[in-house]
Amino acid sequence: MSVGTSPQGARELLENMLGHLGFSFTLEEEMRGEDAVLHVRMQNPSRLIGRDGETVDDLQFLLNRMLARADEPSGRVIVDVENYRKEQEAGLLEQIREMVDRVRTSGETVELPPMNAYERRIIHQAFRDDPQVETVSPESPSRLKRIRVRPRRPKAT
């Protein structure tokens, strides 16, 4: 079966994956900027979320890898189970904002706790237009990386 890389193709692929795993669920789609978000609604979400979100992270990673193998370019797909990601994102940003405020007041660089690619992307997007601070991820093959938040340096002219 050839599944396209459209949000509909991503939905179809996720439906097949979850169906083969024996889950009973419904899916809702939403576009968030350039990202497609597939909301999974089910009775026992903890089975699909897993410990600290590891299962849903792995499912999202696998889905995006499968979509990237298609010939057409694909946008990123976010898998959210019963608003788990939305709640985690809000909590993560609240925690990180306190650390960013320390960078603003002290002028010192702060290293954030290790994060997966999804969490790092949230942080980078949240502060990309901030005139006072910038976020930098180290080059590393590791799946978990620590972002550094530092005072924004003036652009060279």
VOGU-3710 file (C-alpha; in Angstrom, 3 decimals, decimal comma):
1> msvgtspqga> 0,000/0,000/0,000  1,356/3,405/-0,910  0,415/6,101/1,546  0,952/9,713/0,507  2,602/12,262/2,720  -0,445/14,502/3,023  -2,129/14,838/6,413  -4,712/12,368/5,085  -1,907/9,924/4,202  -0,410/10,343/7,673
11> rellenmlgh> -3,820/9,754/9,225  -4,339/6,599/7,177  -0,914/5,270/8,118  -1,432/5,974/11,835  -4,893/4,356/11,724  -3,323/1,228/10,212  -0,491/1,151/12,771  -2,795/1,549/15,779  -5,346/-0,870/14,347  -2,686/-3,562/13,901
21> lgfsftleee> -1,581/-2,985/17,495  -5,158/-3,658/18,647  -6,091/-0,209/19,936  -9,659/1,092/19,871  -9,505/4,821/19,057  -10,712/7,758/16,997  -8,493/10,297/15,221  -8,934/14,021/14,692  -6,711/16,181/12,482  -5,507/19,729/13,015
31> mrgedavlhv> -2,967/21,897/11,215  -0,641/23,840/13,536  1,418/26,096/11,280  3,187/23,728/8,881  2,734/20,728/11,190  -0,126/18,264/11,010  -1,362/17,192/14,445  -3,184/13,878/14,762  -5,178/13,734/18,011  -5,799/10,180/19,228
41> rmqnpsrlig> -8,896/9,757/21,412  -9,184/6,503/23,375  -10,382/4,958/26,646  -7,016/4,006/28,194  -4,516/6,588/26,908  -1,710/5,590/29,285  -1,130/2,415/27,221  -0,272/4,511/24,176  1,437/7,385/26,002  3,788/5,085/27,940
51> rdgetvddlq> 6,157/6,039/30,732  7,068/9,737/30,461  5,619/9,792/26,937  8,184/7,346/25,554  5,680/5,216/23,630  3,957/8,144/21,906  7,407/9,666/21,175  8,515/6,429/19,523  5,244/6,137/17,593  5,583/9,721/16,327
61> fllnrmlara> 9,229/9,135/15,373  8,341/5,945/13,475  5,400/7,591/11,693  7,536/10,529/10,555  10,335/8,184/9,389  7,854/6,155/7,345  6,395/9,310/5,801  9,882/10,652/4,991  10,596/7,547/2,907  7,942/8,571/0,386
71> depsgrvivd> 9,115/10,325/-2,778  7,310/13,583/-2,040  8,560/15,982/0,639  6,578/15,608/3,834  5,666/17,994/6,588  6,120/17,032/10,203  3,355/15,073/11,913  2,738/15,384/15,657  0,880/12,566/17,404  -1,014/13,683/20,525
81> venyrkeqea> -2,935/11,277/22,762  -5,792/12,805/24,793  -3,989/16,207/24,828  -0,918/14,725/26,569  1,503/16,631/24,323  -0,384/19,915/24,680  -0,261/19,695/28,487  3,405/18,631/28,482  4,278/21,502/26,144  2,633/24,071/28,435
91> glleqiremv> 4,425/22,684/31,498  7,764/22,542/29,686  7,511/26,154/28,482  6,546/27,362/31,962  9,577/25,630/33,472  11,963/26,873/30,765  10,703/30,481/30,929  12,022/30,727/34,486  15,480/29,654/33,301  15,340/32,058/30,349
101> drvrtsgetv> 14,467/34,915/32,716  17,655/34,102/34,652  19,645/34,454/31,410  18,009/37,836/30,769  18,829/39,174/34,241  22,262/37,612/34,787  23,608/37,634/31,221  25,008/34,135/31,862  24,445/31,113/29,629  22,175/28,401/31,049
111> elppmnayer> 22,179/24,767/29,939  18,742/23,134/29,929  18,053/19,517/30,914  18,394/16,832/28,189  15,434/16,880/25,775  14,258/14,886/22,783  13,918/16,469/19,329  10,236/17,321/19,809  10,876/19,195/23,062  13,925/21,006/21,644
121> riihqafrdd> 11,868/22,140/18,666  9,225/23,602/21,011  11,910/25,560/22,887  13,635/26,821/19,732  10,315/27,973/18,241  9,198/29,667/21,469  12,335/31,822/21,688  13,432/32,216/18,042  12,202/35,834/17,832  13,219/36,839/21,364
131> pqvetvspes> 15,433/39,941/21,056  17,356/39,222/24,283  18,146/35,485/24,215  18,931/32,757/21,706  18,792/28,974/21,948  21,553/26,734/20,617  21,574/22,940/20,270  24,902/21,115/20,169  25,804/19,005/17,147  25,540/15,418/18,334
141> psrlkrirvr> 24,111/12,117/17,107  22,525/11,630/20,538  18,718/11,535/20,694  18,650/13,563/23,923  20,503/16,883/23,812  20,893/19,897/26,097  19,961/23,287/24,657  22,026/26,260/25,755  20,196/29,541/26,313  22,465/32,572/26,090
151> prrpkat> 22,169/36,321/25,641  21,584/37,134/21,983  24,701/38,404/20,328  24,430/41,426/18,036  24,625/40,526/14,371  27,882/41,390/12,678  27,485/44,141/10,097
//
